[in-house]
Amino acid sequence: MIIAVLAVLVLAADQLSKYLALEHLPLEVNVPVLGDFLSFYLVKNPGAAFSFGAGATWIFTIALAVVACVIAWLAITRVRSRAWAVILGLLLGGVLGNLTDRLLREPGFAVGHVIDFINTPWMWFWMNSAIYNVADIFIVTMMIGVAVLVITGLGLDGVRERREDVPADSSLED
């Protein structure tokens, strides 16, 4: 239930923010919000991050659909941890946000362009240009959350893996 509620909330926030961006922002014109820290720059992204793979939009649609199905399957069959439920719910909402764009936006079904509008110009030194949306924020941060849960050994069932004491290497004593 946690996964579904969080996914719906993130999906709604993402789609509402994209609607507002489309209604109120000029296309491909920088609108400063917080100086050089944050601006809005509306683009219709045919590819993945940084428009990579613009000619293969349908592949991203399939990938997003597969990820959404895997998260739903995990939610139904495996997840018993509240931490995993929160992380996967927020991740699913982000995935569904961009999948909705791929399925329903122009130029057509399964090849729609994702609406990106959040620009952080200060990130230019390691990225050419960082323009993204609310769904992207949840996808990236929740993937970091997944990594943290895996590294800390928290299983989907809520049981933390215990590290066994590793005996000292006796070969060093020879």
C-alpha positions as CSV (number, residue, x, y, z in Angstrom):
1,M,0.0,0.0,0.0
2,I,2.9,2.4,0.8
3,I,4.4,1.8,-2.6
4,A,1.2,2.5,-4.4
5,V,0.4,5.7,-2.5
6,L,3.9,7.1,-2.9
7,A,4.0,6.2,-6.6
8,V,0.7,8.0,-7.2
9,L,1.8,11.1,-5.3
10,V,5.1,11.3,-7.2
11,L,3.4,10.7,-10.5
12,A,0.9,13.4,-9.8
13,A,3.6,15.9,-8.7
14,D,5.6,15.1,-11.8
15,Q,2.7,15.5,-14.2
16,L,1.4,18.6,-12.6
17,S,4.8,20.3,-12.7
18,K,5.2,19.4,-16.4
19,Y,1.7,20.7,-17.1
20,L,2.6,24.0,-15.4
21,A,5.9,24.2,-17.2
22,L,4.2,23.7,-20.6
23,E,1.6,26.3,-19.8
24,H,3.9,29.0,-18.3
25,L,7.4,28.6,-19.7
26,P,8.7,29.6,-23.1
27,L,10.2,26.7,-25.1
28,E,14.1,26.7,-24.9
29,V,14.4,30.1,-23.2
30,N,16.3,30.3,-20.0
31,V,14.2,31.7,-17.1
32,P,16.4,32.5,-14.0
33,V,15.0,31.5,-10.7
34,L,17.9,31.6,-8.3
35,G,20.7,33.3,-10.3
36,D,23.2,30.8,-11.7
37,F,22.1,28.1,-9.2
38,L,18.6,27.3,-10.6
39,S,16.7,28.3,-13.7
40,F,13.9,26.9,-15.8
41,Y,14.6,25.9,-19.4
42,L,11.8,24.0,-21.1
43,V,12.7,21.3,-23.5
44,K,11.0,18.3,-25.1
45,N,13.5,15.5,-24.7
46,P,13.3,12.7,-27.3
47,G,16.1,10.7,-25.7
48,A,17.4,9.7,-22.3
49,A,19.6,11.8,-20.2
50,F,21.2,14.7,-22.2
51,S,19.0,13.6,-25.2
52,F,21.2,10.5,-25.6
53,G,19.6,7.9,-27.9
54,A,17.0,10.3,-29.4
55,G,16.5,8.0,-32.3
56,A,15.6,5.0,-30.0
57,T,12.8,6.5,-27.9
58,W,10.8,3.3,-28.1
59,I,13.7,1.4,-26.3
60,F,13.4,3.8,-23.3
61,T,9.6,3.2,-23.3
62,I,10.1,-0.6,-23.1
63,A,12.8,-0.2,-20.4
64,L,10.6,2.1,-18.3
65,A,7.7,-0.4,-18.6
66,V,9.9,-3.3,-17.6
67,V,11.2,-1.4,-14.5
68,A,7.7,-0.5,-13.5
69,C,6.6,-4.1,-13.8
70,V,9.6,-5.4,-11.8
71,I,8.9,-2.9,-9.0
72,A,5.2,-3.9,-9.0
73,W,6.1,-7.6,-8.9
74,L,8.6,-7.0,-6.0
75,A,5.9,-5.0,-4.2
76,I,3.4,-7.8,-4.4
77,T,5.7,-10.8,-3.8
78,R,8.8,-9.7,-1.9
79,V,8.8,-6.3,-0.1
80,R,8.1,-6.5,3.6
81,S,10.4,-3.7,4.7
82,R,9.0,-0.2,5.2
83,A,12.3,1.3,4.0
84,W,12.2,-0.7,0.8
85,A,8.5,0.2,0.3
86,V,9.3,3.9,0.6
87,I,12.3,3.8,-1.7
88,L,10.5,1.6,-4.3
89,G,7.3,3.6,-4.2
90,L,9.1,6.9,-4.9
91,L,11.2,5.2,-7.6
92,L,8.1,3.8,-9.2
93,G,6.4,7.2,-9.2
94,G,9.4,8.7,-11.0
95,V,9.5,5.8,-13.6
96,L,5.8,6.2,-14.2
97,G,6.1,10.0,-14.6
98,N,8.6,9.6,-17.5
99,L,6.7,6.5,-18.9
100,T,3.5,8.6,-19.0
101,D,5.4,11.1,-21.2
102,R,6.7,8.4,-23.5
103,L,3.3,6.9,-23.9
104,L,1.0,10.0,-24.2
105,R,3.0,13.0,-25.4
106,E,3.9,14.0,-28.9
107,P,5.1,12.8,-31.4
108,G,3.1,9.7,-30.6
109,F,2.4,6.6,-28.5
110,A,5.6,4.9,-27.1
111,V,7.8,7.5,-28.7
112,G,6.7,10.6,-26.8
113,H,9.1,13.3,-25.7
114,V,9.8,13.7,-22.0
115,I,9.2,17.2,-20.6
116,D,12.3,18.6,-18.9
117,F,12.5,22.1,-17.4
118,I,14.6,22.2,-14.3
119,N,18.1,23.5,-15.1
120,T,21.1,23.7,-12.7
121,P,23.7,25.6,-14.6
122,W,26.3,25.1,-11.9
123,M,26.5,21.4,-12.8
124,W,28.1,22.2,-16.1
125,F,31.6,21.3,-15.0
126,W,30.8,17.6,-14.9
127,M,27.8,17.5,-17.2
128,N,27.3,19.4,-20.4
129,S,23.9,20.6,-19.3
130,A,21.7,19.4,-16.5
131,I,18.0,19.8,-17.5
132,Y,15.6,17.4,-15.9
133,N,12.2,17.1,-14.3
134,V,10.6,16.0,-11.0
135,A,10.5,12.3,-12.1
136,D,14.2,12.4,-12.8
137,I,14.9,13.7,-9.3
138,F,13.1,10.8,-7.7
139,I,14.6,8.2,-10.1
140,V,18.2,9.4,-9.3
141,T,17.8,9.9,-5.5
142,M,15.9,6.6,-5.1
143,M,18.5,4.7,-7.0
144,I,21.0,6.1,-4.5
145,G,18.6,4.9,-1.8
146,V,18.5,1.4,-3.3
147,A,22.3,1.4,-3.2
148,V,22.3,2.5,0.5
149,L,19.9,-0.3,1.4
150,V,21.9,-2.9,-0.5
151,I,25.2,-1.7,1.0
152,T,23.8,-1.7,4.5
153,G,22.5,-5.2,4.0
154,L,18.7,-4.6,4.5
155,G,16.8,-7.2,2.6
156,L,13.5,-6.7,0.9
157,D,11.9,-8.7,3.8
158,G,13.3,-6.2,6.3
159,V,15.9,-8.6,7.7
160,R,19.4,-7.2,7.9
161,E,22.2,-9.4,6.7
162,R,24.7,-10.2,9.5
163,R,28.4,-10.2,8.7
164,E,30.1,-13.2,10.1
165,D,33.4,-12.5,11.8
166,V,36.1,-13.3,9.2
167,P,39.0,-15.2,10.8
168,A,42.4,-13.5,10.4
169,D,44.4,-14.7,7.4
170,S,46.7,-17.3,8.8
171,S,48.9,-17.2,5.8
172,L,50.4,-13.9,6.9
173,E,51.8,-15.5,10.0
174,D,54.0,-17.9,8.1
